[in-house]
Amino acid sequence: MTSVSRVIAAALMAIGLVAGSQPSWAQGFPNRPVRLIVAFAAGGTGDIVARVIADKLGPALGQTVVVDNRPGASGAIGTQAVIASPPDGHTLLLGQTGEIAINPHWGKSAGYDPDKDLVPVALATVVPLALVIPGKAAYSTLPDMLKSAATRPLTFASAGLATPGHFAGEVLKLRTKSDINHVPYKGAGPALNDLLGGHVDMFFSGFPAAMPHVKAASLKLLAVSSGRRSDAAPDTPTVAEAAGIPGFDITLWQGVFAPRGTPSDVVARLNAEINRILAEPDVKQKLLDAGADVSPMALDQFASFVKQEGAKFQGIIKDANLTP
């Protein structure tokens, strides 16, 4: 049995255990529409993943699942909205690397602690960041772009301060000693729009949001931010390869979280339903085609993953001497 099969089998068993318990919150859940909050603007990677899941999760739960975009403060506004909601499973967060693994270590202004305020429910996808530039740019490789930065200052967009794209740009700038300046936006959608318009020079975008523009030749794909090449673009080098930066490995992941205090059987049911959705061939293929690696996990596995990611980015902040 494969690891994915074991996760799905465990999730299905969890549903059976939950259904057989008396009394059970999950038997009465949900009794109204469910909100899945994305803490960034529409059009970004998290928004794309959230809508793929919501389309299937609604019928599975027997209630409408509404995607609610709450951008601002590098994901803090949307995250705080979930934390402040009743812990009954009807308000969930499509959390990503930035608001979960980075913000708490970035400064004292996050206003929340994911370990104390949120419950990890299910990991959906892990995606490399696509280093993209305008299609009309004079260069087509990362080394040539860095040479251009030696003659004039370049700008790199991000979906917001303390997001993985921000960190990827800062590490690239630091390790190559290039003149590249950060321009933060309130989400990946606005950042992509300005990149397409030629108002900024580069952007570490989530793969799903960038790939349609790359295929249309309105953007050029120079490299991926992950430690290994992406299956979605196997001919595209990693930043580590193209720029000669050993150990460069920054990814963007998406997972579902609930407010702390949400009943364990509700969390178990959500984990099982989401894992089952991710195993559906059409869902998996749709996400893979967009450059997202589908990564279902059991509850304890996802909780461990979240802690490891937090420690990883805490180390990057310290090593790169990044400050708010």
Buried (B, 14 or more C-beta within 10 A) or exposed (E): EEEBEEBBEBBEEBBEBBEEBEEBBBBEBBEEEBBBBBBBBBBBBBBBBBBBBBBBBBEBBEBBBEBBBBBBBBBBBBBBBBBEBEBBBBBBBBBBBBBBBBBBBBEEEBBBEBBEBBBBBBBBBBBBBBBBBBBEBEBEEBBEBBEBBEEEEBBBBBBBBBBBBBBBBBBBBBBBEBBBEBBBBBBBBBBBBBBBEEEBBBBBBBBBBBBEBBEEEBBBBBBBBBBEBBEBBEEBBBBBBBBEBEEBBBBBBBBBBBBBEBBBBBBBBBBBBBBBBBBEEEBBEBBBEBBBBBBBBBBEBBBEBBBEBBEBBBEBBEEBEBEE
